[in-house]
Amino acid sequence: MAFFKKAVNFIIDAIKSTWIYTKLVYIIKRPLLLVLILLVVGLSYNQGRIYYEQYAEEYKRLNSEKKEEADDTSDNLVFKKVDDFLYTLTGSVGDGDCDRISPLMPSDFTLILESPGGNLAEGSCLAAHIKLRNVVTVVRDTPVMNSEGKIIYAPGEVGAELGIDHLKNKVVCASACGLLFLGGDRRYLMGDVWFGIHGPGTPAEFIGKMNPMQAESGAYRTASNLLGLLERLGVEDPEVRKLFVQIPNQTMYWLKPGDFEIKPNLIKLATNYVDFWDLTTATLDPI
């Protein structure tokens, strides 16, 4: 029992000798100081709780917005089956389109295209997937009807997205859409459709974040990759491939039969022309 009392007294003496005990005694003997400290602690706890709740709410909001942005494909390509072995691919080429659409593609089908273009990387990826399959690509300015006479494709839906007045109700396949078109083994341009070519560009939001050397290096790498892809897609003439790099991104070259005399291999961008600006040809040899 004596040993127990000695142990207790030793612990008490040890506690009393600490800095914390001394300060607590000092504060307790001064009621006003004690009240002030309790107020500060209480207010700090309450303010901290408010900050935490605000942080948690903002964290939840930001993550919710990111998910909504990731799930929002309303402005991206729409891949739709309209009949047996017949599909349409319309709208702008956007982030995630290749991963989303390529698994939906069958091995053998006809694809009607209508797009003002968009994301070059996604368009290149989809073009490669189209090339791996047995696909006929078509750009046409007349509706398609099924065996029952029902219209299953109505053209002229995306021309307005280019912001060019005279193309508002026209059938357009431009920019990255041209790569999708070139992925087809057979490629039809039918009617007065607008097939546009221009070079790649760097989005404005990225330019500000790059130093000049990064921008130059990125441009060379993009151009090199694009030229390699065009060759694999079957564009054999290097002068024609250069058009997809050299034409300024802010402009557009629209394919016209009158230019085939100046640069004959331009005609091989399609294998079939059906009343394309008054031009109709037999099937050309694959390029």
Backbone hydrogen bonds, N-H to C=O, Kabsch-Sander energy under -0.5 kcal/mol:
donor,donor_aa,acceptor,acceptor_aa,energy
5,K,1,M,-2.2
6,K,2,A,-2.3
7,A,3,F,-2.1
8,V,4,F,-2.4
9,N,5,K,-2.7
10,F,6,K,-2.3
11,I,7,A,-2.1
12,I,8,V,-2.6
13,D,9,N,-2.7
14,A,10,F,-2.0
15,I,11,I,-2.3
16,K,12,I,-2.6
17,S,13,D,-1.3
18,T,15,I,-1.6
22,T,18,T,-1.7
23,K,19,W,-2.1
24,L,20,I,-2.6
25,V,21,Y,-2.5
26,Y,22,T,-2.1
27,I,23,K,-2.5
28,I,24,L,-2.9
29,K,25,V,-1.9
30,R,27,I,-1.7
33,L,30,R,-0.5
34,L,30,R,-1.9
35,V,31,P,-2.6
36,L,32,L,-2.3
37,I,33,L,-2.4
38,L,34,L,-2.4
39,L,35,V,-2.4
40,V,36,L,-2.4
41,V,37,I,-2.6
42,G,38,L,-2.6
43,L,39,L,-3.0
44,S,40,V,-2.5
45,Y,41,V,-2.4
46,N,42,G,-2.3
47,Q,43,L,-2.7
48,G,44,S,-2.6
49,R,45,Y,-2.3
50,I,46,N,-2.0
51,Y,47,Q,-2.7
52,Y,48,G,-2.4
53,E,49,R,-2.5
54,Q,50,I,-2.7
55,Y,51,Y,-2.7
56,A,52,Y,-3.1
57,E,53,E,-2.4
58,E,54,Q,-2.6
59,Y,55,Y,-3.0
60,K,56,A,-2.3
61,R,57,E,-2.3
62,L,58,E,-2.9
63,N,59,Y,-2.2
64,S,60,K,-1.9
65,E,61,R,-2.5
66,K,62,L,-2.3
67,K,63,N,-2.0
68,E,64,S,-2.5
69,E,65,E,-2.8
70,A,66,K,-2.4
71,D,67,K,-2.3
72,D,68,E,-1.3
73,T,71,D,-0.9
76,N,73,T,-1.5
78,V,90,T,-2.9
79,F,77,L,-0.5
80,K,78,V,-0.6
80,K,88,T,-2.6
82,V,80,K,-0.6
82,V,86,L,-2.2
83,D,86,L,-1.7
86,L,83,D,-2.0
87,Y,110,T,-2.7
88,T,80,K,-2.7
89,L,112,I,-2.7
90,T,78,V,-1.9
91,G,114,E,-1.6
92,S,75,D,-0.6
93,V,117,G,-2.2
94,G,92,S,-0.6
97,D,94,G,-1.8
100,R,96,G,-1.8
101,I,97,D,-2.9
102,S,98,C,-2.3
104,L,101,I,-1.9
105,M,101,I,-0.6
105,M,102,S,-1.1
109,F,134,N,-1.6
110,T,85,F,-3.0
111,L,136,V,-3.4
112,I,87,Y,-2.8
112,I,110,T,-0.5
113,L,111,L,-0.5
113,L,138,V,-3.2
114,E,89,L,-1.8
115,S,172,V,-1.6
119,N,93,V,-2.8
123,G,119,N,-2.3
124,S,120,L,-2.8
125,C,121,A,-2.1
126,L,122,E,-2.4
127,A,123,G,-2.4
128,A,124,S,-2.0
129,H,125,C,-1.8
130,I,126,L,-2.5
131,K,127,A,-2.3
132,L,128,A,-1.4
133,R,130,I,-1.3
134,N,107,S,-2.6
135,V,133,R,-1.2
136,V,109,F,-1.7
137,T,135,V,-0.5
137,T,186,R,-2.6
138,V,111,L,-2.6
139,V,188,Y,-2.3
141,D,190,M,-1.2
144,V,153,Y,-2.1
146,N,150,K,-2.4
149,G,146,N,-2.1
152,I,144,V,-3.1
153,Y,144,V,-1.3
159,G,170,K,-0.7
160,A,168,K,-0.9
161,E,158,V,-1.5
162,L,159,G,-1.5
163,G,160,A,-1.6
164,I,159,G,-0.5
165,D,163,G,-0.6
167,L,164,I,-1.9
168,K,165,D,-1.6
170,K,167,L,-1.6
172,V,170,K,-0.6
173,C,194,W,-2.9
174,A,115,S,-2.1
175,S,196,G,-0.9
177,C,174,A,-2.3
178,G,175,S,-1.5
179,L,175,S,-0.6
179,L,176,A,-0.6
180,L,176,A,-1.4
181,F,177,C,-2.4
182,L,178,G,-2.1
183,G,179,L,-0.9
183,G,180,L,-0.7
184,G,181,F,-1.6
185,D,135,V,-2.4
186,R,135,V,-1.1
188,Y,137,T,-2.9
189,L,272,N,-2.0
190,M,139,V,-2.9
190,M,188,Y,-0.5
191,G,189,L,-0.5
191,G,274,V,-2.4
193,V,191,G,-1.9
194,W,171,V,-2.9
195,F,193,V,-0.7
196,G,173,C,-1.8
196,G,194,W,-0.7
197,I,253,Y,-2.5
199,G,247,I,-3.2
206,F,203,P,-1.6
207,I,203,P,-1.5
208,G,204,A,-1.3
209,K,206,F,-1.0
210,M,206,F,-0.5
210,M,207,I,-1.4
214,Q,211,N,-0.5
215,A,211,N,-2.2
216,E,212,P,-2.4
217,S,213,M,-2.5
218,G,214,Q,-2.7
219,A,215,A,-2.1
220,Y,216,E,-2.2
221,R,217,S,-2.2
222,T,218,G,-2.5
223,A,219,A,-2.4
224,S,220,Y,-2.5
225,N,221,R,-2.4
226,L,222,T,-2.4
227,L,223,A,-2.4
228,G,224,S,-2.1
229,L,225,N,-2.2
230,L,226,L,-2.6
231,E,227,L,-1.8
232,R,228,G,-1.8
233,L,229,L,-2.0
234,G,231,E,-1.0
235,V,230,L,-2.6
236,E,234,G,-1.4
241,R,237,D,-2.2
242,K,238,P,-2.0
243,L,239,E,-0.7
243,L,240,V,-0.8
244,F,240,V,-0.6
244,F,241,R,-1.2
245,V,242,K,-2.0
246,Q,242,K,-3.5
247,I,243,L,-1.4
251,T,248,P,-1.8
253,Y,197,I,-2.9
254,W,252,M,-0.6
255,L,195,F,-2.7
255,L,253,Y,-0.6
259,D,256,K,-1.9
260,F,257,P,-1.7
261,E,258,G,-0.5
263,K,259,D,-2.5
266,L,263,K,-2.2
267,I,264,P,-1.6
268,K,265,N,-1.2
269,L,266,L,-1.9
270,A,267,I,-1.1
271,T,187,R,-1.5
272,N,187,R,-2.3
274,V,189,L,-2.3
275,D,273,Y,-0.6
276,F,279,L,-2.9
277,W,275,D,-1.1
278,D,275,D,-0.7
279,L,276,F,-1.5
280,T,278,D,-0.5
281,T,273,Y,-2.1
284,L,271,T,-2.8
